[in-house]
Amino acid sequence: MNSLRVRTGVLGLALLAGLSVPTTGAAAARTAPAPTVEEQRLDRAAPQEILRRSGFDAPTTEFAEDLAAARSYAQARRVVEREGSALWRRAVDRAQGRGPAGGDGQEAGLSRDDDRPLYWARLSMTREVRTWEPGFGLSDARRAALLDTLERVSRGQTDLRHPHGGKGIKRILVTGFDPFTLDRDIRISNPSGATALALDGTVIETAEGPARVETVVFPVRWRDFAEGTVERTLRPYLRQVDLFTTVSQGRVGRFDVERTNGAWRGGFGDNDNIGRTGTIPVADPASQPQWTSTTLPYEEIVAANTGRFPVYDNTSVTEIPAGGTEAVVRPDGPTPGSTARAGGGGDYLSNEIAYRATLLRDRLGLHDTLPGGHVHTPVLQFGAGNTDPASGSVTDPEFVRNRLDIIAQVRAIVGVAADAALTARSGS
């Protein structure tokens, strides 16, 4: 998920409490905002088919009805919290073989490993909230608070259930992303998001005992990252976990463990078709480093037989050398005093989540004790005869096989990382 890989890979493929408020003054009902660019894609044929064939059209319809019945802000907030959280649990349950797999049975369902039903159902819900015009007054701030709540609870960001401290079961945190580059192909799935659904709440056996995996999914939007969604979500948990990895889609046909992350945004358009270029905005920019590094056990990961895709230790970055003016590629990592122009994971939001998560790790004083970093998956590709976005199917057997294989290999990579890191920590 970076502009360097997107161009190759894709071408190759808080809460405010309150009751009802008066309809006069500053809090009066306003004209509801228009749907976002991301939400406007909902009405196209492929998203509607994905929702229908997965059965995820039903909860979005129920959500719209419940929201319309709300007679106060407090009632609306309860609907958003309840239904958004239920959407996340439904998606996780579906991915892990619990609950219904499809729609009403009139057409073939989608495979359970599919992350797209959650993505399009969430957008259906956010569009309802964004365009809703209730009979009571709804200020811009309260509408924004409802949207923020819906985003967080439907992404698993408030559902992290690691066991409490002490010896015994270990704790692993994994993150994924929404589908992206949807204007190139509206059918796109993101294997990192599918992996998050498949792994959430599962247990991996390691040499040091069982480890419980908890997951969250992040949006592909520059604005959310600038507003601190990564730090707000991860900060309460990094001191509690034994290992973390952020995951996103990268290059065709390979996994990459990204050695170095850069403090630079390259400007590639996000899911709202907005680009941002410049230094990654973080708190306390005066102490912001140009580079952060992985503390995952990359040598062990690369050496292990984790699946059919090759896994690389990616050390390349793009930098402006100290005293220079032109960007150059450094295959072996950054040189002293250089300015970042791309990490190993490029200059898009996958590099940014890796940079933010590892910077947060370091600012919490955990660099030497917490293994963490970023893994890029292969680009998820459709079958050879299903490459035309305009006429192709939303799924095919090779597409499903590729996604299942990527999910299984991420699980194996996490297991290897946990084995190596926990064994090293125990001194055995």
C-alpha positions in Angstrom: 0.0 0.0 0.0 2.3 2.7 -1.2 2.6 4.8 -4.3 5.7 3.0 -5.5 4.0 -0.3 -5.2 0.5 0.8 -6.1 1.7 2.0 -9.5 3.4 -1.4 -10.1 1.2 -3.7 -8.1 -2.2 -2.3 -9.2 -1.2 -2.0 -12.8 0.1 -5.6 -12.4 -3.2 -6.2 -11.1 -14.9 12.1 23.3 -18.0 10.8 22.4 -20.5 13.5 23.1 -23.3 12.7 25.4 -26.7 14.4 25.3 -30.4 14.3 24.7 -32.5 15.9 22.1 -31.7 19.6 21.5 -33.8 22.5 20.4 -34.1 23.3 16.7 -33.2 26.9 17.2 -29.8 28.6 17.4 -26.4 27.2 16.7 -27.4 23.6 17.4 -30.3 23.7 15.0 -30.6 21.1 12.3 -28.6 21.9 9.3 -28.6 20.6 5.7 -27.0 17.2 5.8 -23.7 16.9 4.0 -23.4 15.1 0.7 -21.9 11.6 0.6 -18.1 11.4 0.3 -16.4 10.3 -2.8 -15.8 6.9 -1.1 -19.5 6.6 -0.2 -20.7 7.5 -3.7 -19.1 4.4 -5.1 -21.7 2.3 -3.2 -24.3 2.7 -5.9 -22.3 0.9 -8.5 -23.2 -2.7 -9.4 -20.2 -4.5 -7.9 -20.6 -3.2 -4.3 -24.3 -3.9 -4.4 -23.6 -7.4 -5.6 -21.0 -8.0 -2.8 -23.5 -6.8 -0.2 -26.3 -8.9 -1.5 -24.3 -12.1 -2.0 -22.8 -11.9 1.5 -26.0 -11.0 3.3 -24.5 -7.7 4.5 -27.3 -5.7 2.8 -29.6 -6.8 5.6 -27.8 -5.1 8.6 -27.4 -1.9 6.7 -31.1 -1.8 6.0 -31.9 -2.4 9.6 -29.4 0.2 10.6 -31.1 2.8 8.4 -34.5 2.0 9.9 -33.2 2.1 13.5 -31.4 5.4 12.9 -34.5 6.9 11.3 -36.5 5.9 14.4 -34.1 7.7 16.8 -35.8 10.7 18.5 -32.7 12.2 20.2 -29.0 12.3 19.9 -28.6 9.9 22.8 -30.8 7.4 21.0 -28.9 7.8 17.8 -25.6 7.3 19.6 -26.8 4.0 21.0 -27.9 2.8 17.6 -24.5 3.7 16.1 -22.6 2.0 18.9 -24.7 -1.1 18.9 -25.0 -1.7 15.2 -21.5 -0.6 14.3 -20.0 -3.0 16.9 -22.4 -5.8 15.7 -21.2 -5.2 12.1 -17.6 -5.9 13.1 -18.5 -9.0 15.1 -20.6 -10.3 12.2 -17.7 -9.8 9.8 -15.3 -11.6 12.1 -17.7 -14.4 12.7 -18.4 -14.9 9.0 -14.7 -15.0 8.3 -14.1 -17.6 11.0 -16.9 -19.9 10.0 -19.6 -18.8 12.4 -23.1 -17.5 11.4 -24.5 -17.3 7.8 -22.1 -17.1 4.9 -24.4 -15.6 2.3 -27.6 -13.8 1.4 -31.1 -15.0 0.7 -29.9 -18.0 -1.4 -31.2 -16.7 -4.7 -27.6 -16.5 -6.0 -24.2 -18.0 -5.0 -22.7 -16.5 -1.9 -19.2 -15.1 -1.5 -16.5 -17.1 0.2 -16.2 -16.4 4.0 -12.6 -15.0 3.7 -13.9 -11.9 1.8 -13.2 -8.6 3.5 -15.3 -6.5 1.1 -18.7 -7.0 2.7 -17.5 -5.3 5.9 -16.0 -2.4 3.9 -19.1 -1.7 1.8 -21.5 -2.3 4.7 -19.6 0.3 6.8 -19.8 2.8 4.0 -23.6 2.2 3.7 -23.9 3.0 7.4 -21.6 6.1 7.3 -23.6 7.4 4.4 -26.8 7.0 6.3 -25.4 9.0 9.2 -23.8 11.6 7.0 -27.0 12.3 5.0 -29.5 11.8 7.8 -31.8 14.7 8.6 -33.5 14.0 11.9 -36.5 15.9 13.3 -34.4 17.1 16.2 -31.4 19.4 15.9 -28.1 17.7 15.0 -25.1 20.0 15.0 -22.1 19.4 12.8 -20.0 18.4 15.8 -22.5 15.8 17.0 -22.9 14.3 13.5 -19.1 14.1 13.3 -19.0 12.4 16.7 -21.5 9.8 15.5 -19.4 9.2 12.4 -16.3 8.8 14.5 -18.0 6.3 16.8 -19.3 4.3 13.9 -15.8 4.2 12.2 -14.1 3.1 15.4 -16.5 0.4 16.6 -17.0 -1.1 13.1 -13.2 -1.5 12.7 -12.6 -3.4 15.9 -10.8 -0.5 17.4 -12.8 -0.6 20.6 -13.0 -4.4 20.6 -9.5 -5.4 21.6 -9.8 -8.2 24.2 -6.3 -9.3 25.1 -5.9 -11.2 28.3 -4.7 -9.3 31.3 -1.0 -9.3 32.3 1.0 -12.0 34.0 2.4 -15.2 32.8 0.5 -17.5 30.5 -1.1 -16.5 27.2 0.9 -14.0 25.2 -0.6 -11.0 23.3 -0.2 -10.1 19.6 -1.7 -7.1 17.8 -2.2 -7.1 14.0 -3.6 -4.3 11.9 -5.1 -4.4 8.3 -6.5 -1.9 5.8 -9.6 -1.3 3.7 -9.6 -2.0 0.0 -8.2 0.9 -2.1 -7.6 2.1 -5.7 -11.2 1.4 -6.3 -11.5 3.7 -9.3 -9.1 1.4 -11.1 -11.1 -1.7 -10.1 -14.3 -1.4 -8.0 -14.0 -5.2 -7.2 -10.8 -4.9 -5.3 -10.3 -6.7 -2.0 -7.4 -6.1 0.5 -5.8 -9.2 1.9 -4.6 -7.3 4.9 -8.2 -6.6 5.9 -9.2 -10.1 5.2 -6.3 -11.3 7.4 -7.5 -9.1 10.2 -11.0 -10.7 10.1 -9.6 -14.2 10.0 -7.1 -13.7 12.9 -9.1 -11.6 15.3 -9.5 -13.4 18.6 -7.6 -16.5 17.4 -4.8 -18.3 19.3 -1.4 -19.1 17.8 0.7 -21.8 19.5 4.3 -20.7 20.0 7.4 -22.2 21.6 6.6 -20.1 24.7 3.0 -21.1 24.8 -0.3 -19.8 23.3 -0.6 -16.3 22.0 -3.9 -14.5 21.4 -4.2 -12.3 18.3 -6.4 -9.2 18.3 -6.8 -7.1 15.2 -8.1 -3.8 13.9 -8.7 -2.3 10.4 -7.8 1.2 9.3 -9.2 3.4 6.6 -7.2 4.4 3.5 -7.6 8.2 4.1 -4.8 10.7 4.8 -7.1 12.8 6.9 -7.8 10.1 9.5 -4.1 9.5 9.9 -3.4 13.2 10.3 -6.1 13.3 13.0 -4.3 10.6 15.0 -6.4 7.5 14.4 -3.3 5.2 14.5 -2.0 6.6 17.8 -5.4 6.8 19.4 -6.0 3.1 18.6 -2.6 1.6 19.4 -1.4 3.7 22.4 -3.5 2.0 25.1 -2.3 -1.4 24.0 1.4 -1.3 23.0 2.6 -1.5 26.6 0.4 -4.6 27.1 1.3 -6.7 24.0 4.2 -9.0 23.3 4.4 -8.3 19.5 2.7 -6.2 16.9 2.7 -6.0 13.2 0.9 -3.6 10.8 0.0 -5.3 7.5 -0.9 -4.0 4.1 -0.9 -5.0 0.4 2.4 -4.4 -1.4 4.0 -5.9 -4.4 2.9 -8.6 -6.9 3.9 -12.1 -5.9 5.9 -11.5 -2.8 5.9 -10.6 0.9 8.2 -7.9 2.3 9.3 -7.3 5.9 10.0 -3.6 5.7 13.2 -2.8 7.6 12.9 1.1 7.6 10.0 3.5 7.5 10.3 7.1 6.3 8.6 10.3 7.5 7.3 11.4 4.1 3.9 11.4 2.4 4.2 11.0 -1.4 0.8 12.4 -2.4 -0.9 9.3 -4.0 -4.7 9.7 -3.9 -6.6 8.0 -1.0 -10.1 6.5 -1.1 -11.6 10.0 -1.2 -9.3 10.8 -4.1 -7.3 13.3 -2.0 -3.5 13.4 -2.0 -1.2 14.7 0.6 2.5 15.5 0.2 5.0 16.5 2.9 6.4 15.3 6.2 4.1 13.0 8.1 2.3 15.2 10.7 2.8 13.9 14.2 2.7 15.3 17.7 5.9 17.0 18.9 7.4 17.5 15.4 10.6 19.0 16.8 11.6 15.5 18.0 10.4 13.7 15.0 13.0 11.4 13.3 13.3 11.0 9.6 13.4 7.2 9.9 12.1 4.5 12.2 13.0 0.8 12.0 11.4 -2.6 12.5 12.1 -4.6 15.6 10.5 -7.7 14.2 12.8 -10.8 13.9 13.2 -10.3 10.1 16.0 -12.8 9.7 13.9 -15.6 11.2 10.8 -14.6 9.2 12.7 -14.6 5.9 14.4 -17.9 6.6 11.2 -19.8 7.5 9.0 -21.7 5.1 5.8 -19.8 5.7 3.9 -20.4 2.4 4.1 -20.3 -1.4 5.0 -16.7 -1.7 8.7 -15.7 -1.2 9.4 -13.4 1.8 12.0 -10.6 1.5 13.9 -8.5 4.0 13.4 -5.2 2.3 16.2 -2.7 3.2 15.7 -0.2 0.3 14.7 3.4 1.0 14.6 6.7 -1.0 16.4 9.6 0.6 17.8 13.1 0.0 21.4 12.7 1.4 22.7 15.1 3.9 23.7 18.3 2.1 22.0 17.1 -1.1 19.0 18.2 -3.1 18.0 15.2 -5.2 16.4 12.0 -4.0 18.3 8.8 -4.5 17.5 5.1 -3.8 19.6 3.5 -1.1 19.4 -0.4 -1.4 20.9 -0.8 2.1 18.9 1.7 4.1 19.3 5.4 4.9 22.6 7.2 5.4 23.3 9.5 8.4 21.6 12.9 8.3 19.4 12.1 5.3 15.9 13.3 4.6 13.2 10.6 4.0 11.4 10.5 0.6 10.2 6.8 0.9 10.7 4.0 3.4 11.0 0.4 2.4 7.2 0.4 2.2 7.1 3.5 -0.1 5.4 6.8 0.7 1.8 5.9 1.0 -0.4 5.0 4.0 1.2 1.6 4.6 4.6 3.3 5.1 2.8 5.9 7.3 1.1 3.3 9.6 4.5 1.6 9.9 6.2 4.9 10.7 3.5 6.0 13.2 3.3 2.6 15.0 7.0 2.2 15.4 7.5 5.9 16.3 4.8 5.4 19.0 6.7 2.3 20.2 9.9 4.3 20.5 8.3 7.2 22.2 6.8 4.9 24.8 10.3 3.6 25.5 9.7 0.1 24.0 12.2 0.0 21.1 14.4 -2.6 22.9 11.6 -4.7 24.4 8.7 -4.7 22.0 9.0 -6.5 18.6 7.0 -4.6 16.0 7.1 -3.5 12.4 5.4 -3.8 9.0 4.7 -6.7 6.6 3.6 -6.2 3.0 1.5 -9.0 1.5 1.4 -9.8 -2.2 -1.1 -8.0 -4.4 -4.3 -9.9 -4.4 -5.1 -10.8 -8.0 -8.1 -12.2 -9.9 -7.8 -15.2 -12.1 -6.3 -14.9 -15.6 -9.6 -14.7 -17.3 -11.2 -12.2 -14.9 -9.1 -9.1 -15.3 -11.6 -6.6 -16.8 -13.2 -4.5 -14.1 -16.0 -3.5 -16.4 -17.2 -7.0 -17.3 -15.4 -9.4 -14.9 -16.9 -11.2 -11.9 -16.5 -10.0 -8.4 -14.9 -13.3 -7.5 -13.3 -16.4 -9.0 -11.6 -19.6 -7.7 -8.1 -18.3 -8.2 -8.9 -15.0 -6.5 -10.3 -16.9 -3.5 -7.2 -19.2 -3.4 -4.8 -16.3 -3.6 -6.5 -14.6 -0.7 -6.7 -17.8 1.5 -3.0 -18.5 0.8 -2.0 -14.9 1.8 -4.1 -15.1 5.0 -2.5 -18.4 5.9 1.0 -17.1 5.2 0.5 -14.0 7.3 -0.7 -16.2 10.1 2.5 -18.3 9.7 4.7 -15.2 9.6 3.1 -13.9 12.8 3.7 -17.3 14.4 7.4 -17.4 13.3 7.9 -13.8 14.6 6.2 -14.7 17.9 8.3 -17.8 18.3 11.6 -16.0 17.6 10.8 -12.9 19.6 9.3 -14.7 22.7 12.1 -17.3 22.7 14.7 -14.5 22.6 13.0 -12.6 25.4 12.9 -15.7 27.6 16.6 -16.3 27.0 16.1 -19.9 25.9 
